[in-house]
Amino acid sequence: MPAQNIEAVVAKLSHAGLNLSLAPAGGLAVAPSSHLTADLRDLIRSSKSLLITWLIAANDAAKQAADPLDNPLDWRELAEAYHAHHFNCPTCIAAGRDSRRYEQRCGAGMAQWRAYANVLKLDIESPP
């Protein structure tokens, strides 16, 4: 399988309704498994190390954005960036409706949500 741009891989997985996250042991977790097809499994296997690196970077960005004093962005800019992603991502839309019933946001959506929520001092475990 030819190498693909990591953003294209993440977009394809997100479009398929899959949520990517880091597994506790440092691996990759993909849910829900019921959405996986043979082609998607092959795509994930061939891109696994890139996906893990991408998720780590997204989590690091979220941690850095956690301190509003270190983040020069205004909350409106963070809201605009998050909403631009959220309303085009089925995974984030579902998570935003009811995070207890649906899976979590995708990696990019979670990083943007955390940055936005932290600036506003929102409870990020109970998103709107």
Secondary structure, DSSP 8 states (H G I E B T S, - for coil): -----HHHHHHHHHHTT-EEEE-TTSSEEEE-GGG--HHHHHHHHHHHHHHHHHHHHHHHHHHHHTSTTT--S-HHHHHHHHHHHHTT-HHHHHHHH-TTTS----HHHHHHHHHHHHHHT--TTS--
